[in-house]
Amino acid sequence: MTDSTTSKEPTIALVTGGAGTMGKAAAKGLIESGHRVVLADINDEAVRAAAEELGADTYPIAFDISSYEACAAAMKHVVADVGPVEVLVNNAGVLSNAKLVDTTPEEWHRVMSVNLDGAFYLTQLCLPAMRTAKWGRIINISSWAAKGGGLTAGTAYSVSKAAIIGLTFSTAVETTKDGITVNGIAPAYVRTPMVEKQLTPEQQAAVMQKIPVGRYCEPEEFAHVVQFLASPRAGFITGEIIDQNGGFQFD
Ligand SMILES: NC(=O)c1ccc[n+]([C@@H]2O[C@H](COP(=O)([O-])OP(=O)(O)OC[C@H]3O[C@@H](n4cnc5c(N)ncnc54)[C@H](O)[C@@H]3O)[C@@H](O)[C@H]2O)c1
């Protein structure tokens, strides 16, 4: 059963939020699978340091994914310097713990512009080359908060992560005939500064009570799912959201 969908040379992957814990872990996994990785992040210094740490021909680029113009300009550089992107991991995200009545319009738009608009812009910019190649993988990072409404996470965050599931389904429907798969991952509580630094010890203790597996998800476990979805043999999976929540919620 070897054809163009099940067998493919590793290609160029772009991971947004590549300077963050999960982005860096995902990039490491993709490098191990043989991909050349473009690390994208708004934090110039951090993304350069992450690329240096990962080595192996990693290409760092700093831009703000919430700006269409910045995304378009960055993608021109990426295509010219590295080549067309065939694996896109929309991972960059910002957290907001503000619940509905405390969410200002500014906070709402800040969260949506990064967590949703950025993924939309980059998907739109990467799709033509994937269609030309008749191969592509788009992996959108959602969250358990999309399904459960957010335990510690607030309204704008939960809604943005639900919306990226809608973006996943909508893009998957449009691309099934193009050799492209579009999937999402919905993690809950990965061992990252987003969890360990942004939650109070009381919140962390309450969370731990609710995770049946009794621990946080390791970034490497998250990276393993990205690696799997990016692989040629995941070619029959599209429009799927993989829960990674330690038994927190079944559906
Ligand atoms: N940590 C968790 O438990 C958890 C759970 C579910 C989902 N997630 C999601 O996983 C993803 C990664 O989370 P993390 O914990 O590694 O976060 P992180 O804060 O360590 O990394 C996020 C990265 O995104 C970058 N970024 C922020 N705004 C940006 C912008 N406008 N343009 C480009 N880059 C930008 C940041 O500089 C940072 O390096 C996020 O989308 C997050 O919502 C995390």
The ligand as an SDF file (V2000), in Angstrom:
LIG
                    3D

 44 48  0  0  0  0  0  0  0  0999 V2000
    0.1100   24.4730   27.8870 N   0  0  0  0  0  0  0  0  0  0  0  0
   -1.0160   23.7930   27.8700 C   0  0  0  0  0  0  0  0  0  0  0  0
   -1.3630   23.0730   28.8040 O   0  0  0  0  0  0  0  0  0  0  0  0
   -1.9250   23.8690   26.6800 C   0  0  0  0  0  0  0  0  0  0  0  0
   -3.1180   23.1390   26.6800 C   0  0  0  0  0  0  0  0  0  0  0  0
   -3.9460   23.1990   25.5660 C   0  0  0  0  0  0  0  0  0  0  0  0
   -3.5720   23.9510   24.4700 C   0  0  0  0  0  0  0  0  0  0  0  0
   -2.4090   24.6570   24.4930 N   0  0  0  0  0  0  0  0  0  0  0  0
   -2.0560   25.4450   23.3100 C   0  0  0  0  0  0  0  0  0  0  0  0
   -0.8090   24.9850   22.8170 O   0  0  0  0  0  0  0  0  0  0  0  0
   -0.1090   26.0530   22.1630 C   0  0  0  0  0  0  0  0  0  0  0  0
    1.3000   26.1950   22.7470 C   0  0  0  0  0  0  0  0  0  0  0  0
    1.2110   26.4410   24.1300 O   0  0  0  0  0  0  0  0  0  0  0  0
    2.5050   26.6150   25.0790 P   0  0  0  0  0  0  0  0  0  0  0  0
    2.1050   26.1990   26.4290 O   0  0  0  0  0  0  0  0  0  0  0  0
    3.6990   26.0060   24.4300 O   0  0  0  0  0  0  0  0  0  0  0  0
    2.6070   28.2060   25.0810 O   0  0  0  0  0  0  0  0  0  0  0  0
    3.8950   29.1600   25.1120 P   0  0  0  0  0  0  0  0  0  0  0  0
    3.4180   30.4460   25.6800 O   0  0  0  0  0  0  0  0  0  0  0  0
    5.0810   28.4790   25.7280 O   0  0  0  0  0  0  0  0  0  0  0  0
    4.2140   29.3290   23.5610 O   0  0  0  0  0  0  0  0  0  0  0  0
    3.4230   30.1240   22.7210 C   0  0  0  0  0  0  0  0  0  0  0  0
    4.3670   30.8140   21.7510 C   0  0  0  0  0  0  0  0  0  0  0  0
    3.5670   31.5820   20.8460 O   0  0  0  0  0  0  0  0  0  0  0  0
    4.2640   32.7870   20.6080 C   0  0  0  0  0  0  0  0  0  0  0  0
    3.3320   33.8280   20.1650 N   0  0  0  0  0  0  0  0  0  0  0  0
    2.4260   34.4830   20.9380 C   0  0  0  0  0  0  0  0  0  0  0  0
    1.8100   35.4040   20.2120 N   0  0  0  0  0  0  0  0  0  0  0  0
    2.3090   35.3200   18.9470 C   0  0  0  0  0  0  0  0  0  0  0  0
    2.0770   36.0510   17.7570 C   0  0  0  0  0  0  0  0  0  0  0  0
    1.1910   37.0420   17.7000 N   0  0  0  0  0  0  0  0  0  0  0  0
    2.7790   35.7100   16.6480 N   0  0  0  0  0  0  0  0  0  0  0  0
    3.6980   34.7080   16.6890 C   0  0  0  0  0  0  0  0  0  0  0  0
    3.9800   33.9990   17.8090 N   0  0  0  0  0  0  0  0  0  0  0  0
    3.2900   34.3070   18.9200 C   0  0  0  0  0  0  0  0  0  0  0  0
    4.9100   33.1530   21.9420 C   0  0  0  0  0  0  0  0  0  0  0  0
    5.9800   34.0710   21.7880 O   0  0  0  0  0  0  0  0  0  0  0  0
    5.3320   31.7920   22.4460 C   0  0  0  0  0  0  0  0  0  0  0  0
    6.6850   31.4950   22.1250 O   0  0  0  0  0  0  0  0  0  0  0  0
   -0.9910   27.2910   22.3870 C   0  0  0  0  0  0  0  0  0  0  0  0
   -1.8140   27.4860   21.2540 O   0  0  0  0  0  0  0  0  0  0  0  0
   -1.8310   26.9170   23.5820 C   0  0  0  0  0  0  0  0  0  0  0  0
   -3.0350   27.6310   23.6320 O   0  0  0  0  0  0  0  0  0  0  0  0
   -1.5760   24.6340   25.5800 C   0  0  0  0  0  0  0  0  0  0  0  0
  1  2  1  0
  2  3  2  0
  2  4  1  0
  4  5  1  0
  4 44  2  0
  5  6  2  0
  6  7  1  0
  7  8  2  0
  8  9  1  0
  8 44  1  0
  9 10  1  0
  9 42  1  0
 10 11  1  0
 11 12  1  0
 11 40  1  0
 12 13  1  0
 13 14  1  0
 14 15  2  0
 14 16  1  0
 14 17  1  0
 17 18  1  0
 18 19  2  0
 18 20  1  0
 18 21  1  0
 21 22  1  0
 22 23  1  0
 23 24  1  0
 23 38  1  0
 24 25  1  0
 25 26  1  0
 25 36  1  0
 26 27  1  0
 26 35  1  0
 27 28  2  0
 28 29  1  0
 29 30  1  0
 29 35  2  0
 30 31  1  0
 30 32  2  0
 32 33  1  0
 33 34  2  0
 34 35  1  0
 36 37  1  0
 36 38  1  0
 38 39  1  0
 40 41  1  0
 40 42  1  0
 42 43  1  0
M  CHG  2   8   1  16  -1
M  END
$$$$
